[in-house]
Amino acid sequence: MRLLKAILAVAVLAAGGPALAQKSPPVALKGNDPVSYFTQGRPVKGASTINYDFDESRYLFSSPKNKQTFASNPDRYTPQFGGLCATGLSMGMKAEADPRVFKIVDGKLYVFSSTQALEMVEKDPSLLKKAHESWQHKK
């Protein structure tokens, strides 16, 4: 039994060890601090050394305080629809969002692919409801 454990240990080390087997999740909001949208009214770049993994994404923060704030209630700060463009989703499309183009509605963060997409929601707020309906079907 000890020989088997030793062989397995050598195999794990030869394969790069268990740390290399785990891949980091993708960085959300292109590295912007999600808490900053709410506290500063704008996206602020986060530091890779101050991070928190949630819902299959890695969030970066500009301060340990923001990380702690996020960790205490991540659902409050994460962007809706996994960070996809809300307008695109309302039309049944999964479009990458530009996290610099955003809107907070009813305490929720929405990001958009362009200023035109944001303007569409501002002219027709029902698009957010359509996006939520589409998101429920795509999950």
N, C-alpha and C positions, 0 to 999 in steps of 0.2 A: 504494500500500500504506500509506504514512504517513497519507494522508487517511482510509482505512478505519479504521485504528487510532484516529485522532482522533475519528471519528464514534462508534465503539464506546465510547470513553472518556467522551464526552459523554452517551451513552445510559445508561451505567452510573451516572454521577453523577446524571443526571436521575431515575433510578429509585430513588435513595436510596443508591446505592453498594452494594458487595458485603456490607458489614457488616450492613445492614438485611435482606438476603436470608436471612441465617441466623437461625433462630429458636432461642431457648434451650430446652433440654430441660426437661421438668417437674421440679420439685423433689421429691426423694424424702423419705419419712418426715416430711412436713409441716415440713421445715426442721430436723429434729433431727439431731444429729451421730451417725452410725452407730457410731463408735468408742467414744463415751461409754457405750453400752449395755454394752460389755465392760469398760471401764476404771473406770467409776464406778457401774455397776450400775443406771443409770437414763438416760433420754433427757435430753440437754442441748441447748438451742437452738443452732444454728450461725449463723454470720454470712454474709450474702450475699457478702461480699468474700473469704471463704475458702471456695472451692468447688472441686469436681472433678467432671467429667463422666465417667460410666461406664455402659455398658449402657443407653443412651438415657435416662438420668436424671441430674439434677444433685444432688450431695450437698453439704451445707453442713457446716462444721466450726467448733467452738468455739475451736480453736487451730491454728496452722500445724503443730504437732507431730502433731496428730490427722490432719490432711490428709496429711501425709507417711506416717504409719502406714497409712492407708487406701490411698494410692496404691501402696505397696509390695506390697499383697496385697488388692485390693478384693473378691475372692470370699469372703474370710474375714469381711468386715464387712457386706456387703450383705444386706438382709433376704431371706429365702426367698420364692419365688413373686412376685417383683417388688413385694413389699410388700402383697400382697393378704392378706385374712384366711385364715389356715391352716385354721380350722374350716370356714368357708364353702366353701373349695376342696375339702375332704374330702367335702363333700356335692354337689360339682359346680357350685357357685355362685361367681362372681367378686364378692366383696364387699369394699368399701373397708375398710381397717383403720385403727384408731386407734393411732398409734405409741406412745402412752403405755401401751398394754396389750400386753405382750410377754413372751416367755419365751426363754431361751437353752437349747437342748438340743443336746448333743454339739458344742458350739462354734458352733452356727448360730443366727441371730436369726430368730425367728418373731414376727409381729405379728398382732393379733386385732381384730375389730370391736367387741368388748365384753368385759367381765369374765366374762360368762356363756359366751362362746365360749372364752375361756381356760380356764375351769373344766371345760368339756366335754373339752378335751384333757388336762387334769390327771387327770380321772377315767378317760379312755380314750386312752392314748398312741398306740394304733393309728390314731387319726385323722390323725396326722402322716404315717404311711405312706400312708394313703389320699389325703391331700393331694398327696404327691409323685407318686403314680400318676396322679391327675387332672391335675396340672400337666404331666406328660409328654405327655398326650393333647391338652391345650389349646395347647401350643406350636406 
